Amino acid sequence: MPSSLTVADLNPAVLNVQYAVRGELAIKAEDLRNQLELGQQLPFKRVINSNIGNPQQKGLDQPPITFWRQVAALMEYPPLLELVQDKWPSDVLARAKELQEEIGSVGAYTHSKGIPLIRKHVAKFIAERDGYPSDPEDIFLTGGASAGVSLLLNVLIHPHETGILIPIPQYPLYTATLAQFNGVPLPYHLSEPDGWSTSISEIESAVTKAQKEGIKPRALVIINPGNPTGSLLDLPTMEAIVTLCEKHNLVLLADEVYQFNLHQPNTHPFHSFKKAVRKLNSPIQLISFHSISKGVAGECGRRGGYFECTNISEDVRAILYKMVSVGLCPPVSGQIGVDCMIRPPKEGEPSYPQYKQETDVTHAALAHRTKLMAARLNGLPGVSCVDSPGALYLHPKIELPVAAVKAAEQLGKQPDTLYALELLEETGICVVPGSGFGQKDGEYHYRLTCLCPGVEDYVGALESFHRKFLEKYGGL
Ligand SMILES: Cc1ncc(COP(=O)(O)O)c(C=O)c1O
């Protein structure tokens, strides 16, 4: 009789992986939703999923963009073309025909780096965005940005030797993937009083510390716009980061999946690191990630994205190609999503008015919720919240009463986890505790998304919960 597999038999690196966004709070929220569906009485009528940046999730219900879905439908089922010939906009039909001619059936594997025509379109999008050329051979289409990040960390890391500089707080994909590949996380703190800005001296200190400990810093992760912070880098800071990478020979991993999520685009525009690198004529090695999961498309489930290599040698690109070949190809529906994202309808084209209307409504809703929640959170005792100019999140800092911290300790939980659990149980609002993203000792935060409609209603519940929580634990 073979002995049955136990957890202890598994790869220890896998056991070390943690991913707070889908952790204890999300599981409890699911449980509460089931209870409501069974008709049980709870202090609230619905669960508000403010824990995850998954815009089209049930309950968040961000409407998909019609242009995307029409193209996707025609790609999935080409005979539909006959039926909608006279009904759907001609640019949708033309796009689907063009892609069908290139791709054939969506059921076939494609080139492992992604469909050549779509990579050409991505390169054109990047060149127009930045004002500097881009080569389709430098583009790899991926099954979401996560797949690209995971690939890059996998190829960069020599187990237990390679240090990767990561922002704190950070999106837990990075710590989770580092744990999986036995990379050494080198945390650098973002500066909350300056709107979660990136401080060069913080990164320098992290590099020095690593070198003293015999760890080789190899790459620097920057998330811009930030998750969970919603911060946005200005060009001078980006140029200073590029110079720092030159000085320490760091590969820059630029996670730019929120580049279309700008709440104040006139005063806070997005600049890509590709542009900063080219502007400085810098030789640093850069990998930039993008995704169809965010922006106003929110097509998370399609799994589409790309990364662009800048100043990466042909030999290294060949290894990346070999590694993506092992996985055969990214999902074709995700690749088609990338084409829709970077080639949206243009002014004057038949789909444009509807596209503009739909995307304007979503941008406005996200900006409105962010502003309103930040203002209301800042009105609460012991809460301070940066009004995010980008991404999908707010990351308020909360002061917690001593008795609450003690109560959490007794339960073996982080204090902000206790706060988030009680918030969920009292109001149905699900957030992610700051401890899941990293924070300074003695500080507490939580991340909430701006994706849930009805903010005017539930922000009131959040406010009264906060006041009651402070009262329950003896005040600040
Ligand atoms: C900063 C950041 N990078 C990457 C991802 C992963 O995106 P994808 O769905 O494209 O894998 C996310 C998802 O929330 C994210 O917030």
The ligand as a MOL file (V3000), in Angstrom:
LIG
                    3D

  0  0  0     0  0            999 V3000
M  V30 BEGIN CTAB
M  V30 COUNTS 16 16 0 0 0
M  V30 BEGIN ATOM
M  V30 1 C 0.1570 45.4070 -9.1650 0
M  V30 2 C -0.4300 44.2110 -9.8260 0
M  V30 3 N 0.3160 43.4930 -10.6680 0
M  V30 4 C -0.1560 42.4060 -11.2770 0
M  V30 5 C -1.4370 41.9780 -11.0500 0
M  V30 6 C -1.9030 40.7320 -11.7220 0
M  V30 7 O -2.7000 41.0050 -12.8250 0
M  V30 8 P -3.1130 39.9180 -13.8760 0
M  V30 9 O -4.5680 39.6670 -13.6790 0
M  V30 10 O -2.8310 40.5480 -15.1940 0
M  V30 11 O -2.3050 38.7030 -13.6490 0
M  V30 12 C -2.2630 42.6760 -10.1730 0
M  V30 13 C -3.6210 42.2020 -9.8720 0
M  V30 14 O -4.3340 42.7010 -9.0420 0
M  V30 15 C -1.7420 43.8130 -9.5470 0
M  V30 16 O -2.4670 44.5320 -8.6920 0
M  V30 END ATOM
M  V30 BEGIN BOND
M  V30 1 1 1 2
M  V30 2 1 2 3
M  V30 3 2 2 15
M  V30 4 2 3 4
M  V30 5 1 4 5
M  V30 6 1 5 6
M  V30 7 2 5 12
M  V30 8 1 6 7
M  V30 9 1 7 8
M  V30 10 2 8 9
M  V30 11 1 8 10
M  V30 12 1 8 11
M  V30 13 1 12 13
M  V30 14 1 12 15
M  V30 15 2 13 14
M  V30 16 1 15 16
M  V30 END BOND
M  V30 END CTAB
M  END
